[in-house]
Amino acid sequence: MLLRSVDAFVGAIQGWIVGIFFVDPALAAGWTEAGVIVVFLLACCLKTLLEKKYRGNAR
C-alpha cells in the first residue's frame, strides 16, 4: 500500500517536472535546473529507500 503511494508521489513529481518545462515554460522561469534535478533525485531516493525497507520486510 505504501509503495503504491510512493510510486504515485514520484510519478506526480516526474509529471510535474515534464509539465513545467514542456507545457508551461513561464512557470519554469522561477526554477533553476539544479533545483528541479535535486527534487527529482530526492523523490527517487525516497522511493528506493522505502522499497528496500518494505520489500525486505515482506520476504
C-alpha positions as a printed NumPy array, in Angstrom:
array([[  0.   ,   0.   ,   0.   ],
       [  2.731,   2.452,   0.965],
       [  4.804,   1.571,  -2.094],
       [  1.879,   2.408,  -4.358],
       [  1.633,   5.792,  -2.646],
       [  5.358,   6.377,  -3.114],
       [  5.141,   5.342,  -6.775],
       [  2.261,   7.765,  -7.245],
       [  4.216,  10.524,  -5.492],
       [  7.323,  10.016,  -7.64 ],
       [  5.182,   9.782, -10.767],
       [  3.466,  13.038,  -9.849],
       [  6.808,  14.785,  -9.378],
       [  8.071,  13.465, -12.705],
       [  4.871,  14.579, -14.432],
       [  5.073,  17.968, -12.747],
       [  8.659,  18.469, -13.953],
       [  7.776,  17.489, -17.521],
       [  4.663,  19.68 , -17.406],
       [  6.541,  22.721, -16.186],
       [  9.314,  22.53 , -18.743],
       [  7.397,  21.394, -21.803],
       [  3.856,  22.67 , -21.287],
       [  4.316,  25.97 , -19.468],
       [  7.869,  27.353, -19.717],
       [  6.741,  30.568, -17.996],
       [  6.363,  28.633, -14.74 ],
       [  9.808,  27.126, -15.202],
       [ 11.391,  30.58 , -15.186],
       [ 11.347,  30.638, -11.378],
       [ 13.075,  27.26 , -11.054],
       [ 16.694,  26.567, -11.752],
       [ 17.548,  23.305, -13.461],
       [ 19.625,  22.29 , -10.454],
       [ 16.665,  22.786,  -8.118],
       [ 14.41 ,  20.604, -10.232],
       [ 17.073,  17.899, -10.508],
       [ 17.553,  17.898,  -6.72 ],
       [ 13.801,  17.5  ,  -6.119],
       [ 13.654,  14.68 ,  -8.667],
       [ 16.642,  12.856,  -7.163],
       [ 15.282,  13.195,  -3.627],
       [ 11.988,  11.674,  -4.737],
       [ 13.801,   8.777,  -6.414],
       [ 15.953,   8.197,  -3.331],
       [ 12.875,   8.192,  -1.098],
       [ 11.208,   5.65 ,  -3.36 ],
       [ 14.287,   3.402,  -3.383],
       [ 14.749,   3.524,   0.39 ],
       [ 11.116,   2.722,   1.084],
       [ 11.113,  -0.099,  -1.461],
       [ 14.163,  -1.675,   0.168],
       [ 12.674,  -1.308,   3.644],
       [  9.203,  -2.66 ,   2.908],
       [ 10.084,  -5.3  ,   0.321],
       [ 12.834,  -6.569,   2.601],
       [ 10.341,  -6.98 ,   5.469],
       [  7.847,  -8.79 ,   3.241],
       [ 10.28 , -11.613,   2.474]])
